[in-house]
Amino acid sequence: MSVRVRVDGTGVDRALLAVVLFALVITVAGAVWLASSAVRGRPAYRTVEVDNQAGLPLQVDAAAPDGARLGLGLAEPRSVTTFHEVVDLGRTWTFVVSYGGQEVWRQGVDARELAGRGWTVRVPEDVTLTLERQGYR
């Protein structure tokens, strides 16, 4: 007869150890990501006003130098519309104004000049004259 010694449970459970190590790695990676985000800070935001002198409501977008577009929203006709918490696009802003998906006006502006104007963009009255003459309202 042979005598077997039973494992008393004091050994290392490799599966549990693997799960604990995996959780530790994920936690450290998350902490590093949060710390790097805190160091970089959040992006700057601006309040941009659009002085729409035209007679039609216009969709206003801001394009970044890399071509990415940020939709600001609808600027009501013959009024000033304020867009809050617009992500700062950097040194150059390009405003793209459209009506019914058709671009009617585009203007590039240096950020310093835009700041000097109180972050206000003026859309000229004549940008939609052709559309208005065709009966668009």
MITORVO-733662 format. One record per atom (N, C-alpha, C, O, CB): residue number from 1; residue in one letter; atom name; x, y, z. Coordinates in steps of 0.2 Angstrom, whole numbers. Glycine has a CB too. Example, Ala and Ser with C-alpha at 12.3 -4.5 7.8 and 13.67 -1.06 7.14 Angstrom:
<marvos>
MARVO   i aa at     x     y     z
MARVO   1  a  N    66   -28    39
MARVO   1  a CA    62   -22    39
MARVO   1  a  C    66   -16    39
MARVO   1  a  O    71   -17    42
MARVO   1  a CB    57   -22    45
MARVO   2  s  N    64   -11    35
MARVO   2  s CA    68    -5    36
MARVO   2  s  C    64     0    39
MARVO   2  s  O    67     6    40
MARVO   2  s CB    70    -3    29
</marvos>
This chain:
<marvos>
MARVO   i aa at     x     y     z
MARVO   1  m  N     4    -6     0
MARVO   1  m CA     0     0     0
MARVO   1  m  C     4     6     0
MARVO   1  m  O     9     7     3
MARVO   1  m CB    -5     0     6
MARVO   2  s  N     2    11    -4
MARVO   2  s CA     6    17    -4
MARVO   2  s  C     2    23    -1
MARVO   2  s  O    -4    23    -1
MARVO   2  s CB     8    19   -12
MARVO   3  v  N     6    27     2
MARVO   3  v CA     2    33     5
MARVO   3  v  C     3    39     1
MARVO   3  v  O     9    41    -1
MARVO   3  v CB     6    34    12
MARVO   4  r  N    -2    42     0
MARVO   4  r CA    -2    48    -4
MARVO   4  r  C    -3    54     1
MARVO   4  r  O    -7    54     5
MARVO   4  r CB    -8    48    -9
MARVO   5  v  N     0    59    -1
MARVO   5  v CA     0    65     3
MARVO   5  v  C    -5    70     0
MARVO   5  v  O    -4    71    -6
MARVO   5  v CB     7    69     5
MARVO   6  r  N   -10    72     3
MARVO   6  r CA   -15    77     0
MARVO   6  r  C   -12    84     0
MARVO   6  r  O    -9    86     5
MARVO   6  r CB   -22    76     3
MARVO   7  v  N   -14    87    -5
MARVO   7  v CA   -12    94    -5
MARVO   7  v  C   -16    98     0
MARVO   7  v  O   -22    97     0
MARVO   7  v CB   -13    97   -13
MARVO   8  d  N   -13   102     4
MARVO   8  d CA   -17   105     9
MARVO   8  d  C   -19   112     7
MARVO   8  d  O   -22   116    11
MARVO   8  d CB   -13   106    15
MARVO   9  g  N   -18   114     1
MARVO   9  g CA   -21   121    -2
MARVO   9  g  C   -16   126     0
MARVO   9  g  O   -18   132    -2
MARVO   9  g CB   -27   122     2
MARVO  10  t  N   -10   125     2
MARVO  10  t CA    -5   130     3
MARVO  10  t  C    -1   132    -3
MARVO  10  t  O     3   136    -3
MARVO  10  t CB    -1   128     9
MARVO  11  g  N    -2   128    -9
MARVO  11  g CA     1   129   -15
MARVO  11  g  C    -1   136   -19
MARVO  11  g  O    -6   139   -17
MARVO  11  g CB     1   123   -20
MARVO  12  v  N     2   137   -24
MARVO  12  v CA     0   143   -28
MARVO  12  v  C    -5   141   -33
MARVO  12  v  O    -4   137   -37
MARVO  12  v CB     6   147   -31
MARVO  13  d  N   -10   145   -34
MARVO  13  d CA   -15   143   -39
MARVO  13  d  C   -13   148   -45
MARVO  13  d  O   -14   154   -45
MARVO  13  d CB   -23   145   -36
MARVO  14  r  N   -11   145   -50
MARVO  14  r CA    -8   148   -56
MARVO  14  r  C   -14   152   -59
MARVO  14  r  O   -12   158   -62
MARVO  14  r CB    -5   144   -61
MARVO  15  a  N   -19   150   -60
MARVO  15  a CA   -25   153   -63
MARVO  15  a  C   -27   160   -60
MARVO  15  a  O   -28   165   -63
MARVO  15  a CB   -31   149   -64
MARVO  16  l  N   -27   159   -53
MARVO  16  l CA   -29   165   -49
MARVO  16  l  C   -23   170   -49
MARVO  16  l  O   -24   176   -50
MARVO  16  l CB   -30   163   -42
MARVO  17  l  N   -17   168   -49
MARVO  17  l CA   -11   172   -50
MARVO  17  l  C   -11   176   -57
MARVO  17  l  O   -10   182   -57
MARVO  17  l CB    -5   168   -49
MARVO  18  a  N   -13   173   -62
MARVO  18  a CA   -13   176   -69
MARVO  18  a  C   -19   181   -69
MARVO  18  a  O   -18   187   -72
MARVO  18  a CB   -15   171   -74
MARVO  19  v  N   -24   180   -66
MARVO  19  v CA   -30   185   -66
MARVO  19  v  C   -28   191   -62
MARVO  19  v  O   -29   197   -64
MARVO  19  v CB   -36   182   -63
MARVO  20  v  N   -25   190   -56
MARVO  20  v CA   -22   196   -52
MARVO  20  v  C   -17   200   -55
MARVO  20  v  O   -18   206   -55
MARVO  20  v CB   -20   193   -45
MARVO  21  l  N   -12   197   -59
MARVO  21  l CA    -7   200   -62
MARVO  21  l  C   -10   204   -68
MARVO  21  l  O    -8   210   -69
MARVO  21  l CB    -2   195   -65
MARVO  22  f  N   -15   201   -72
MARVO  22  f CA   -19   205   -77
MARVO  22  f  C   -22   211   -75
MARVO  22  f  O   -22   216   -78
MARVO  22  f CB   -24   200   -81
MARVO  23  a  N   -26   210   -69
MARVO  23  a CA   -29   216   -66
MARVO  23  a  C   -24   221   -64
MARVO  23  a  O   -26   227   -65
MARVO  23  a CB   -33   213   -60
MARVO  24  l  N   -19   219   -61
MARVO  24  l CA   -14   224   -59
MARVO  24  l  C   -11   228   -65
MARVO  24  l  O   -10   234   -65
MARVO  24  l CB    -8   221   -56
MARVO  25  v  N   -10   224   -71
MARVO  25  v CA    -7   228   -77
MARVO  25  v  C   -12   233   -80
MARVO  25  v  O   -10   238   -81
MARVO  25  v CB    -5   222   -82
MARVO  26  i  N   -19   231   -80
MARVO  26  i CA   -24   235   -82
MARVO  26  i  C   -24   241   -78
MARVO  26  i  O   -25   247   -80
MARVO  26  i CB   -31   231   -82
MARVO  27  t  N   -24   240   -71
MARVO  27  t CA   -24   246   -67
MARVO  27  t  C   -19   251   -68
MARVO  27  t  O   -20   257   -68
MARVO  27  t CB   -25   243   -59
MARVO  28  v  N   -13   248   -68
MARVO  28  v CA    -7   253   -69
MARVO  28  v  C    -7   256   -76
MARVO  28  v  O    -6   262   -76
MARVO  28  v CB     0   248   -69
MARVO  29  a  N   -10   253   -81
MARVO  29  a CA   -10   256   -88
MARVO  29  a  C   -16   262   -87
MARVO  29  a  O   -15   267   -90
MARVO  29  a CB   -12   251   -93
MARVO  30  g  N   -21   260   -84
MARVO  30  g CA   -26   265   -83
MARVO  30  g  C   -24   271   -79
MARVO  30  g  O   -25   277   -81
MARVO  30  g CB   -32   263   -79
MARVO  31  a  N   -20   270   -74
MARVO  31  a CA   -17   276   -70
MARVO  31  a  C   -12   280   -74
MARVO  31  a  O   -12   286   -74
MARVO  31  a CB   -14   273   -64
MARVO  32  v  N    -8   277   -78
MARVO  32  v CA    -4   280   -83
MARVO  32  v  C    -8   285   -88
MARVO  32  v  O    -6   290   -89
MARVO  32  v CB     1   276   -86
MARVO  33  w  N   -13   282   -90
MARVO  33  w CA   -17   285   -95
MARVO  33  w  C   -20   292   -92
MARVO  33  w  O   -20   297   -95
MARVO  33  w CB   -22   281   -98
MARVO  34  l  N   -23   291   -86
MARVO  34  l CA   -26   296   -82
MARVO  34  l  C   -21   302   -81
MARVO  34  l  O   -22   308   -81
MARVO  34  l CB   -30   294   -76
MARVO  35  a  N   -15   300   -79
MARVO  35  a CA   -10   304   -77
MARVO  35  a  C    -8   308   -83
MARVO  35  a  O    -7   314   -83
MARVO  35  a CB    -4   301   -74
MARVO  36  s  N    -7   305   -89
MARVO  36  s CA    -5   309   -95
MARVO  36  s  C   -10   313   -97
MARVO  36  s  O    -9   319  -100
MARVO  36  s CB    -3   304  -100
MARVO  37  s  N   -17   311   -96
MARVO  37  s CA   -22   316   -98
MARVO  37  s  C   -22   322   -94
MARVO  37  s  O   -24   328   -96
MARVO  37  s CB   -29   312   -98
MARVO  38  a  N   -21   321   -87
MARVO  38  a CA   -21   327   -83
MARVO  38  a  C   -15   332   -84
MARVO  38  a  O   -16   338   -83
MARVO  38  a CB   -20   324   -75
MARVO  39  v  N    -9   329   -86
MARVO  39  v CA    -4   333   -88
MARVO  39  v  C    -5   337   -94
MARVO  39  v  O    -4   343   -94
MARVO  39  v CB     3   329   -89
MARVO  40  r  N    -8   334   -99
MARVO  40  r CA   -10   338  -105
MARVO  40  r  C   -15   343  -104
MARVO  40  r  O   -16   348  -108
MARVO  40  r CB   -12   333  -111
MARVO  41  g  N   -20   341  -100
MARVO  41  g CA   -25   346   -98
MARVO  41  g  C   -31   345  -103
MARVO  41  g  O   -30   342  -108
MARVO  41  g CB   -23   353   -98
MARVO  42  r  N   -36   349  -102
MARVO  42  r CA   -42   348  -107
MARVO  42  r  C   -41   354  -112
MARVO  42  r  O   -38   359  -111
MARVO  42  r CB   -48   349  -103
MARVO  43  p  N   -44   353  -118
MARVO  43  p CA   -43   358  -123
MARVO  43  p  C   -47   364  -121
MARVO  43  p  O   -51   364  -117
MARVO  43  p CB   -47   355  -129
MARVO  44  a  N   -44   370  -124
MARVO  44  a CA   -47   376  -122
MARVO  44  a  C   -54   377  -126
MARVO  44  a  O   -55   374  -132
MARVO  44  a CB   -42   382  -124
MARVO  45  y  N   -59   380  -123
MARVO  45  y CA   -65   381  -127
MARVO  45  y  C   -66   389  -128
MARVO  45  y  O   -64   393  -124
MARVO  45  y CB   -71   378  -122
MARVO  46  r  N   -70   391  -133
MARVO  46  r CA   -71   398  -134
MARVO  46  r  C   -79   398  -135
MARVO  46  r  O   -82   394  -136
MARVO  46  r CB   -68   400  -141
MARVO  47  t  N   -81   404  -134
MARVO  47  t CA   -88   406  -136
MARVO  47  t  C   -88   410  -142
MARVO  47  t  O   -84   416  -142
MARVO  47  t CB   -92   410  -130
MARVO  48  v  N   -91   408  -148
MARVO  48  v CA   -90   411  -154
MARVO  48  v  C   -97   414  -156
MARVO  48  v  O  -102   410  -155
MARVO  48  v CB   -88   406  -160
MARVO  49  e  N   -97   420  -158
MARVO  49  e CA  -103   423  -160
MARVO  49  e  C  -103   424  -168
MARVO  49  e  O   -98   426  -171
MARVO  49  e CB  -104   430  -157
MARVO  50  v  N  -109   422  -171
MARVO  50  v CA  -110   423  -178
MARVO  50  v  C  -115   429  -180
MARVO  50  v  O  -121   428  -178
MARVO  50  v CB  -111   416  -182
MARVO  51  d  N  -113   434  -183
MARVO  51  d CA  -117   440  -184
MARVO  51  d  C  -119   438  -192
MARVO  51  d  O  -116   440  -196
MARVO  51  d CB  -113   447  -184
MARVO  52  n  N  -125   435  -192
MARVO  52  n CA  -128   433  -199
MARVO  52  n  C  -132   439  -202
MARVO  52  n  O  -137   440  -200
MARVO  52  n CB  -132   427  -199
MARVO  53  q  N  -129   443  -206
MARVO  53  q CA  -132   448  -210
MARVO  53  q  C  -137   446  -215
MARVO  53  q  O  -141   450  -218
MARVO  53  q CB  -127   453  -212
MARVO  54  a  N  -136   440  -217
MARVO  54  a CA  -140   437  -223
MARVO  54  a  C  -147   436  -221
MARVO  54  a  O  -149   436  -215
MARVO  54  a CB  -137   431  -226
MARVO  55  g  N  -151   435  -226
MARVO  55  g CA  -158   435  -225
MARVO  55  g  C  -161   428  -224
MARVO  55  g  O  -167   426  -224
MARVO  55  g CB  -162   438  -231
MARVO  56  l  N  -156   423  -224
MARVO  56  l CA  -158   416  -223
MARVO  56  l  C  -154   413  -217
MARVO  56  l  O  -149   415  -215
MARVO  56  l CB  -156   412  -230
MARVO  57  p  N  -157   408  -214
MARVO  57  p CA  -154   404  -209
MARVO  57  p  C  -148   400  -212
MARVO  57  p  O  -149   397  -217
MARVO  57  p CB  -159   399  -205
MARVO  58  l  N  -142   400  -209
MARVO  58  l CA  -137   397  -212
MARVO  58  l  C  -133   392  -207
MARVO  58  l  O  -133   393  -201
MARVO  58  l CB  -131   402  -214
MARVO  59  q  N  -131   387  -210
MARVO  59  q CA  -127   382  -206
MARVO  59  q  C  -120   384  -205
MARVO  59  q  O  -117   386  -210
MARVO  59  q CB  -127   374  -209
MARVO  60  v  N  -117   384  -199
MARVO  60  v CA  -110   387  -198
MARVO  60  v  C  -106   381  -196
MARVO  60  v  O  -108   378  -191
MARVO  60  v CB  -110   393  -194
MARVO  61  d  N  -100   380  -199
MARVO  61  d CA   -95   375  -197
MARVO  61  d  C   -89   379  -196
MARVO  61  d  O   -88   384  -199
MARVO  61  d CB   -95   369  -202
MARVO  62  a  N   -84   376  -192
MARVO  62  a CA   -78   379  -192
MARVO  62  a  C   -73   373  -194
MARVO  62  a  O   -74   367  -191
MARVO  62  a CB   -76   381  -184
MARVO  63  a  N   -68   375  -198
MARVO  63  a CA   -64   369  -201
MARVO  63  a  C   -57   371  -198
MARVO  63  a  O   -54   376  -197
MARVO  63  a CB   -63   369  -208
MARVO  64  a  N   -54   365  -195
MARVO  64  a CA   -47   366  -193
MARVO  64  a  C   -42   366  -198
MARVO  64  a  O   -44   364  -204
MARVO  64  a CB   -46   360  -187
MARVO  65  p  N   -36   368  -197
MARVO  65  p CA   -31   368  -202
MARVO  65  p  C   -29   361  -205
MARVO  65  p  O   -27   360  -211
MARVO  65  p CB   -24   370  -199
MARVO  66  d  N   -31   355  -201
MARVO  66  d CA   -30   349  -204
MARVO  66  d  C   -36   346  -208
MARVO  66  d  O   -36   341  -211
MARVO  66  d CB   -29   344  -198
MARVO  67  g  N   -41   351  -209
MARVO  67  g CA   -47   349  -213
MARVO  67  g  C   -53   346  -209
MARVO  67  g  O   -58   346  -212
MARVO  67  g CB   -45   344  -218
MARVO  68  a  N   -52   345  -203
MARVO  68  a CA   -57   342  -199
MARVO  68  a  C   -62   348  -198
MARVO  68  a  O   -61   354  -197
MARVO  68  a CB   -55   340  -192
MARVO  69  r  N   -69   346  -198
MARVO  69  r CA   -74   351  -197
MARVO  69  r  C   -78   350  -191
MARVO  69  r  O   -79   344  -188
MARVO  69  r CB   -79   350  -203
MARVO  70  l  N   -80   356  -188
MARVO  70  l CA   -84   356  -182
MARVO  70  l  C   -90   360  -183
MARVO  70  l  O   -90   366  -184
MARVO  70  l CB   -79   359  -176
MARVO  71  g  N   -96   356  -183
MARVO  71  g CA  -102   359  -184
MARVO  71  g  C  -104   364  -178
MARVO  71  g  O  -105   361  -173
MARVO  71  g CB  -107   354  -186
MARVO  72  l  N  -105   370  -179
MARVO  72  l CA  -107   375  -174
MARVO  72  l  C  -114   375  -173
MARVO  72  l  O  -117   374  -167
MARVO  72  l CB  -104   382  -175
MARVO  73  g  N  -118   375  -179
MARVO  73  g CA  -125   375  -178
MARVO  73  g  C  -128   380  -183
MARVO  73  g  O  -125   382  -188
MARVO  73  g CB  -127   377  -171
MARVO  74  l  N  -134   382  -182
MARVO  74  l CA  -138   386  -186
MARVO  74  l  C  -138   393  -184
MARVO  74  l  O  -140   395  -178
MARVO  74  l CB  -146   384  -187
MARVO  75  a  N  -136   398  -188
MARVO  75  a CA  -136   405  -187
MARVO  75  a  C  -143   408  -190
MARVO  75  a  O  -144   408  -196
MARVO  75  a CB  -130   409  -190
MARVO  76  e  N  -147   411  -186
MARVO  76  e CA  -153   414  -188
MARVO  76  e  C  -152   420  -192
MARVO  76  e  O  -147   423  -192
MARVO  76  e CB  -157   416  -182
MARVO  77  p  N  -156   421  -197
MARVO  77  p CA  -156   427  -202
MARVO  77  p  C  -156   433  -198
MARVO  77  p  O  -160   435  -193
MARVO  77  p CB  -161   427  -207
MARVO  78  r  N  -152   438  -200
MARVO  78  r CA  -151   445  -198
MARVO  78  r  C  -151   445  -190
MARVO  78  r  O  -155   449  -187
MARVO  78  r CB  -157   449  -200
MARVO  79  s  N  -147   441  -187
MARVO  79  s CA  -146   441  -180
MARVO  79  s  C  -139   438  -178
MARVO  79  s  O  -136   436  -182
MARVO  79  s CB  -152   437  -177
MARVO  80  v  N  -138   439  -172
MARVO  80  v CA  -132   437  -169
MARVO  80  v  C  -133   430  -165
MARVO  80  v  O  -137   430  -161
MARVO  80  v CB  -128   442  -164
MARVO  81  t  N  -130   425  -167
MARVO  81  t CA  -131   418  -164
MARVO  81  t  C  -125   417  -160
MARVO  81  t  O  -119   417  -163
MARVO  81  t CB  -133   413  -169
MARVO  82  t  N  -125   415  -154
MARVO  82  t CA  -119   413  -150
MARVO  82  t  C  -119   405  -149
MARVO  82  t  O  -124   402  -148
MARVO  82  t CB  -120   416  -143
MARVO  83  f  N  -113   403  -150
MARVO  83  f CA  -111   396  -149
MARVO  83  f  C  -106   395  -144
MARVO  83  f  O  -101   398  -144
MARVO  83  f CB  -108   393  -156
MARVO  84  h  N  -108   392  -138
MARVO  84  h CA  -104   391  -132
MARVO  84  h  C  -100   385  -133
MARVO  84  h  O  -102   380  -136
MARVO  84  h CB  -109   391  -126
MARVO  85  e  N   -95   385  -129
MARVO  85  e CA   -90   379  -128
MARVO  85  e  C   -88   376  -135
MARVO  85  e  O   -88   370  -136
MARVO  85  e CB   -93   374  -124
MARVO  86  v  N   -85   380  -139
MARVO  86  v CA   -83   378  -146
MARVO  86  v  C   -75   376  -144
MARVO  86  v  O   -72   380  -142
MARVO  86  v CB   -83   383  -151
MARVO  87  v  N   -73   370  -146
MARVO  87  v CA   -66   368  -145
MARVO  87  v  C   -62   373  -149
MARVO  87  v  O   -63   374  -155
MARVO  87  v CB   -65   361  -147
MARVO  88  d  N   -56   375  -146
MARVO  88  d CA   -52   380  -149
MARVO  88  d  C   -48   376  -154
MARVO  88  d  O   -45   371  -153
MARVO  88  d CB   -47   383  -144
MARVO  89  l  N   -48   378  -161
MARVO  89  l CA   -45   375  -166
MARVO  89  l  C   -38   377  -168
MARVO  89  l  O   -35   375  -172
MARVO  89  l CB   -49   376  -172
MARVO  90  g  N   -35   382  -163
MARVO  90  g CA   -28   383  -164
MARVO  90  g  C   -27   390  -168
MARVO  90  g  O   -31   395  -167
MARVO  90  g CB   -25   378  -168
MARVO  91  r  N   -22   391  -171
MARVO  91  r CA   -20   397  -174
MARVO  91  r  C   -24   400  -180
MARVO  91  r  O   -25   406  -180
MARVO  91  r CB   -13   397  -177
MARVO  92  t  N   -27   395  -184
MARVO  92  t CA   -31   397  -189
MARVO  92  t  C   -38   394  -189
MARVO  92  t  O   -39   388  -188
MARVO  92  t CB   -28   396  -196
MARVO  93  w  N   -43   398  -190
MARVO  93  w CA   -50   396  -190
MARVO  93  w  C   -53   397  -197
MARVO  93  w  O   -52   402  -200
MARVO  93  w CB   -54   399  -185
MARVO  94  t  N   -56   392  -200
MARVO  94  t CA   -60   393  -206
MARVO  94  t  C   -67   392  -205
MARVO  94  t  O   -69   387  -203
MARVO  94  t CB   -57   389  -212
MARVO  95  f  N   -71   397  -206
MARVO  95  f CA   -78   397  -206
MARVO  95  f  C   -81   395  -212
MARVO  95  f  O   -80   399  -217
MARVO  95  f CB   -81   403  -203
MARVO  96  v  N   -85   390  -212
MARVO  96  v CA   -89   388  -218
MARVO  96  v  C   -96   388  -217
MARVO  96  v  O   -99   385  -212
MARVO  96  v CB   -87   380  -220
MARVO  97  v  N   -99   392  -221
MARVO  97  v CA  -106   394  -221
MARVO  97  v  C  -110   391  -226
MARVO  97  v  O  -108   391  -232
MARVO  97  v CB  -108   401  -220
MARVO  98  s  N  -116   387  -225
MARVO  98  s CA  -119   384  -230
MARVO  98  s  C  -127   385  -229
MARVO  98  s  O  -129   386  -224
MARVO  98  s CB  -118   376  -231
MARVO  99  y  N  -131   384  -235
MARVO  99  y CA  -138   384  -234
MARVO  99  y  C  -140   378  -238
MARVO  99  y  O  -139   377  -244
MARVO  99  y CB  -141   390  -237
MARVO 100  g  N  -144   373  -235
MARVO 100  g CA  -147   367  -239
MARVO 100  g  C  -141   363  -242
MARVO 100  g  O  -142   360  -247
MARVO 100  g CB  -151   370  -245
MARVO 101  g  N  -135   363  -238
MARVO 101  g CA  -130   358  -240
MARVO 101  g  C  -125   362  -245
MARVO 101  g  O  -120   359  -247
MARVO 101  g CB  -132   352  -243
MARVO 102  q  N  -127   368  -248
MARVO 102  q CA  -123   371  -253
MARVO 102  q  C  -119   377  -249
MARVO 102  q  O  -122   381  -246
MARVO 102  q CB  -128   374  -258
MARVO 103  e  N  -112   376  -250
MARVO 103  e CA  -108   381  -247
MARVO 103  e  C  -109   388  -250
MARVO 103  e  O  -109   389  -256
MARVO 103  e CB  -101   379  -248
MARVO 104  v  N  -110   393  -246
MARVO 104  v CA  -112   400  -249
MARVO 104  v  C  -106   405  -247
MARVO 104  v  O  -106   410  -250
MARVO 104  v CB  -118   402  -246
MARVO 105  w  N  -102   403  -242
MARVO 105  w CA   -97   408  -240
MARVO 105  w  C   -92   404  -236
MARVO 105  w  O   -93   399  -232
MARVO 105  w CB  -100   414  -236
MARVO 106  r  N   -85   406  -236
MARVO 106  r CA   -80   403  -233
MARVO 106  r  C   -75   409  -231
MARVO 106  r  O   -73   413  -235
MARVO 106  r CB   -76   397  -237
MARVO 107  q  N   -73   409  -225
MARVO 107  q CA   -68   414  -223
MARVO 107  q  C   -63   411  -218
MARVO 107  q  O   -65   408  -213
MARVO 107  q CB   -71   420  -219
MARVO 108  g  N   -56   412  -219
MARVO 108  g CA   -51   410  -215
MARVO 108  g  C   -49   416  -210
MARVO 108  g  O   -48   421  -213
MARVO 108  g CB   -45   407  -219
MARVO 109  v  N   -48   414  -204
MARVO 109  v CA   -47   420  -199
MARVO 109  v  C   -41   418  -195
MARVO 109  v  O   -41   412  -192
MARVO 109  v CB   -53   422  -195
MARVO 110  d  N   -36   422  -194
MARVO 110  d CA   -31   421  -189
MARVO 110  d  C   -34   421  -182
MARVO 110  d  O   -38   425  -180
MARVO 110  d CB   -25   426  -189
MARVO 111  a  N   -32   417  -177
MARVO 111  a CA   -35   417  -170
MARVO 111  a  C   -34   423  -167
MARVO 111  a  O   -39   425  -163
MARVO 111  a CB   -32   411  -166
MARVO 112  r  N   -29   427  -168
MARVO 112  r CA   -28   433  -164
MARVO 112  r  C   -32   438  -167
MARVO 112  r  O   -35   442  -163
MARVO 112  r CB   -20   435  -165
MARVO 113  e  N   -33   438  -173
MARVO 113  e CA   -38   443  -176
MARVO 113  e  C   -45   442  -174
MARVO 113  e  O   -49   446  -172
MARVO 113  e CB   -38   443  -184
MARVO 114  l  N   -47   435  -174
MARVO 114  l CA   -53   433  -171
MARVO 114  l  C   -54   435  -164
MARVO 114  l  O   -60   437  -162
MARVO 114  l CB   -54   426  -172
MARVO 115  a  N   -49   434  -160
MARVO 115  a CA   -50   436  -153
MARVO 115  a  C   -50   444  -152
MARVO 115  a  O   -54   446  -148
MARVO 115  a CB   -43   434  -149
MARVO 116  g  N   -47   447  -157
MARVO 116  g CA   -48   455  -157
MARVO 116  g  C   -55   457  -159
MARVO 116  g  O   -57   463  -157
MARVO 116  g CB   -43   458  -162
MARVO 117  r  N   -58   453  -162
MARVO 117  r CA   -65   455  -164
MARVO 117  r  C   -70   452  -159
MARVO 117  r  O   -76   452  -160
MARVO 117  r CB   -67   452  -171
MARVO 118  g  N   -68   450  -153
MARVO 118  g CA   -72   447  -148
MARVO 118  g  C   -75   440  -150
MARVO 118  g  O   -80   438  -148
MARVO 118  g CB   -78   452  -146
MARVO 119  w  N   -71   436  -154
MARVO 119  w CA   -73   430  -156
MARVO 119  w  C   -80   430  -160
MARVO 119  w  O   -84   426  -159
MARVO 119  w CB   -74   425  -150
MARVO 120  t  N   -81   435  -164
MARVO 120  t CA   -87   436  -168
MARVO 120  t  C   -85   436  -175
MARVO 120  t  O   -80   439  -178
MARVO 120  t CB   -90   443  -166
MARVO 121  v  N   -89   432  -179
MARVO 121  v CA   -88   432  -186
MARVO 121  v  C   -94   435  -189
MARVO 121  v  O  -100   434  -188
MARVO 121  v CB   -87   424  -189
MARVO 122  r  N   -93   439  -194
MARVO 122  r CA   -99   443  -198
MARVO 122  r  C  -100   440  -205
MARVO 122  r  O   -95   440  -209
MARVO 122  r CB   -97   451  -198
MARVO 123  v  N  -105   437  -206
MARVO 123  v CA  -107   434  -212
MARVO 123  v  C  -110   440  -216
MARVO 123  v  O  -116   443  -214
MARVO 123  v CB  -112   428  -212
MARVO 124  p  N  -108   442  -222
MARVO 124  p CA  -110   447  -226
MARVO 124  p  C  -117   446  -228
MARVO 124  p  O  -120   441  -229
MARVO 124  p CB  -106   449  -232
MARVO 125  e  N  -121   452  -229
MARVO 125  e CA  -128   452  -231
MARVO 125  e  C  -129   448  -238
MARVO 125  e  O  -134   445  -239
MARVO 125  e CB  -131   459  -231
MARVO 126  d  N  -124   449  -243
MARVO 126  d CA  -125   447  -250
MARVO 126  d  C  -124   440  -251
MARVO 126  d  O  -124   438  -257
MARVO 126  d CB  -121   451  -254
MARVO 127  v  N  -122   436  -246
MARVO 127  v CA  -120   429  -247
MARVO 127  v  C  -126   425  -250
MARVO 127  v  O  -125   419  -253
MARVO 127  v CB  -117   426  -241
MARVO 128  t  N  -132   427  -248
MARVO 128  t CA  -138   423  -250
MARVO 128  t  C  -142   426  -255
MARVO 128  t  O  -148   424  -256
MARVO 128  t CB  -141   420  -244
MARVO 129  l  N  -140   432  -258
MARVO 129  l CA  -144   436  -262
MARVO 129  l  C  -147   432  -268
MARVO 129  l  O  -153   432  -270
MARVO 129  l CB  -141   442  -264
MARVO 130  t  N  -143   428  -271
MARVO 130  t CA  -145   424  -277
MARVO 130  t  C  -150   419  -275
MARVO 130  t  O  -155   418  -278
MARVO 130  t CB  -139   420  -280
MARVO 131  l  N  -149   415  -269
MARVO 131  l CA  -154   411  -266
MARVO 131  l  C  -161   414  -265
MARVO 131  l  O  -166   411  -266
MARVO 131  l CB  -151   407  -260
MARVO 132  e  N  -160   420  -262
MARVO 132  e CA  -166   424  -260
MARVO 132  e  C  -170   426  -266
MARVO 132  e  O  -176   425  -266
MARVO 132  e CB  -165   430  -256
MARVO 133  r  N  -166   428  -271
MARVO 133  r CA  -170   429  -278
MARVO 133  r  C  -173   423  -281
MARVO 133  r  O  -178   424  -285
MARVO 133  r CB  -165   433  -283
MARVO 134  q  N  -171   417  -280
MARVO 134  q CA  -174   411  -282
MARVO 134  q  C  -180   409  -278
MARVO 134  q  O  -183   404  -280
MARVO 134  q CB  -168   406  -283
MARVO 135  g  N  -181   413  -273
MARVO 135  g CA  -187   411  -269
MARVO 135  g  C  -186   407  -263
MARVO 135  g  O  -191   406  -259
MARVO 135  g CB  -192   408  -273
MARVO 136  y  N  -180   406  -261
MARVO 136  y CA  -178   403  -254
MARVO 136  y  C  -180   407  -249
MARVO 136  y  O  -178   413  -249
MARVO 136  y CB  -171   400  -254
MARVO 137  r  N  -183   404  -243
MARVO 137  r CA  -184   408  -237
MARVO 137  r  C  -182   404  -231
MARVO 137  r  O  -183   407  -226
MARVO 137  r CB  -191   410  -237
</marvos>
